[in-house]
Amino acid sequence: MTAVRKPVTAKPTGAFNLVVAARFRELLKLVPSLRLKTSVMIVTGILGGLMEMVGVTLLVSLVFLLGQQGSPSSATIAGLPAFFGGFEAAISKSMLAAILVCAIILRIALGFTNSIIASIVSQQISGNIRYRLYSKVLTIPFQRFQHYERSDLMNVIATESHAVASAHASLVRLGINLGTIFIFGTGMLVMAWPIAVLGLIFGVIHNLTLGLFAETYRRIGVSALAAMEDLTQLTWTTLQTLKAVKSFGLEKRHETIFDALSTDAGKTWSRSDRMGAATSLLSEALTFGVILTIILSSQFLPVDFRAALSATILLYRLQPYIKEFDSQILALHGMEASLQNVLAIISEADDARQVVCGERLNQLPKEIVFQDVSFSYEGSSVPAVSHVSFAIRIGETTALTGPSGSGKTTILNMLLDLIQPSKGRITIDGKDLSAIERSSWLRLLSVSGQDVELMEGTVLDNIRFRREISEEDVRRAADLACATEFIEKLPSGFDEWLGDEAIRLSGGQRQRIGLARALAGRPEILLLDEATNALDEATEARVLSLLLREYQGRTLVIVSHRSSVASLMKQQICLVPAVV
Ligand SMILES: Nc1ncnc2c1ncn2[C@@H]1O[C@H](COP(=O)(O)OP(=O)(O)OP(=O)(O)O)[C@@H](O)[C@H]1O
């Protein structure tokens, strides 16, 4: 299997802040139904910021007021910061305290509402994206699926799908931060414009300085993802090939490779942590610098002391928002590789055969005809099947023979509609297979091959394979496949747990379970691709004789290299390898 998924390269993706706009558009396309919730989150977040500003300003005034010796408790407030200047004559101490408490409570309530909606939205997005990725794997053309590494797909579905939710959360936080920065900035401007100007300069320097880290963040994101993929892939292949690893005595080598990859991954993550700490330090240092500047220059600033104090506290409280604004942009840069992977899979085109309805097959056809059919796999210069013409008569037995690589499995895959001819036509009673409703065609067929894809579950689960098949039909199919004789010897019989690879079963036993699975649905057309080649001669002969009896008057297509098997079939079609 070749990985066609392009590794995300470290090419620049645009200016530091512009990445956000691009991501925002892509994300809204992915989660269009969440616009209302997204807007509510941004609005509640900004209102929370507004309440914080109100709280800070009123607190400063209250502290000043309480500090006024001998003033009556109901004294009106003279000299609230200019921002609240309009209320000067009307607000009493107790009213001020009440408004302050309300602002604090409202801020807490808004914060709580915001986190609840954020958590619901995050779950919805992750769930939605996971589902879409999983569905996409099921609906992309089989050939496209074969081009992906299965370990990569597992990684994207299980882990990287969260990147979309994280990116959405980052974008919402960016909206909230921007709104809050604007509100705080306006408040500071009204109260003490020189401090607001200093704050603005600080914000711009902060943004530009952190912008220098953006590319590094993106590269770290790419490396972290690559490291994770390498680790998953090695683990996956080790599990898949453990027998070979052990029989070649390669355990130590695999351990060493894993250790090296794991160390690399660890280094990437520590680099990311160090970058996070460095950017945070830089941000703190810049804030400290600007506050120090205000303190040192306060006596020269044309601002009322109380207003200056409120504005400075606001600036101090503003710093986390500015810091978060910039770090969310950096986080988006770090997430870009994961996002691109998710987007690449989601944007794969669906298999045309699954979206096109076609004409329903209401009765058993009489003939399947291959007319001058050729097929080339993507990226292959030699056709797998070249100008092949033959007919399979329904109700008869047919053997497909030919040397290895002559295209027998490819032909069965075309019959199963997993792939479609590159040239020529396959017709069913004269109608193009591509114009027939896929499900009504597949209902007639069943296939069993030499490698049986067993799933984690019991023998019964594996024969049923998530279909509505009665236990009676399962047992009948097992009898036909000569599988009952060994299944009943298993400690729990049909309820025996096989595990994902059924390693306790022999190759021949696995093939018989695969055969029983194909037979359980009582298909009209049974396709066997070297499905009995792991059985001993006597068992194979018994299986074939039972199948021939069962399929008398029905359609059996057998791919086999054994002439003894092929000769049992009424018709024989011999393929020759394609020449270029
Ligand atoms: N997924 C694929 N991508 C690219 N080439 C493929 C793919 N599957 C098969 N091929 C190529 O297509 C040709 C036909 O393969 P196919 O499996 O159909 O042959 P076969 O007659 O069934 O072989 P065998 O008897 O060894 O099972 C071979 O050259 C093979 O390398």
The ligand as a Gaussian input file, in Angstrom:
#p B3LYP/6-31G(d) Opt

LIG

0 1
 N       -4.492000      -2.216000      -5.866000
 C       -3.658000      -2.385000      -6.881000
 N       -2.927000      -1.360000      -7.319000
 C       -2.086000      -1.490000      -8.353000
 N       -1.913000      -2.631000      -9.017000
 C       -2.615000      -3.713000      -8.633000
 C       -3.511000      -3.651000      -7.543000
 N       -4.074000      -4.878000      -7.385000
 C       -3.536000      -5.651000      -8.338000
 N       -2.674000      -4.971000      -9.090000
 C       -1.919000      -5.467000     -10.255000
 O       -2.855000      -5.899000     -11.205000
 C       -2.419000      -7.087000     -11.842000
 C       -3.515000      -8.152000     -11.733000
 O       -3.669000      -8.468000     -10.365000
 P       -4.743000      -9.538000      -9.875000
 O       -4.665000      -9.605000      -8.405000
 O       -6.043000      -9.229000     -10.481000
 O       -4.166000     -10.862000     -10.519000
 P       -4.558000     -12.384000     -10.240000
 O       -4.690000     -13.026000     -11.570000
 O       -5.729000     -12.460000      -9.343000
 O       -3.250000     -12.858000      -9.491000
 P       -3.074000     -14.101000      -8.474000
 O       -3.402000     -15.342000      -9.244000
 O       -1.622000     -14.033000      -8.120000
 O       -3.981000     -13.866000      -7.308000
 C       -1.129000      -7.496000     -11.179000
 O       -0.074000      -7.088000     -12.007000
 C       -1.106000      -6.704000      -9.904000
 O        0.202000      -6.329000      -9.556000

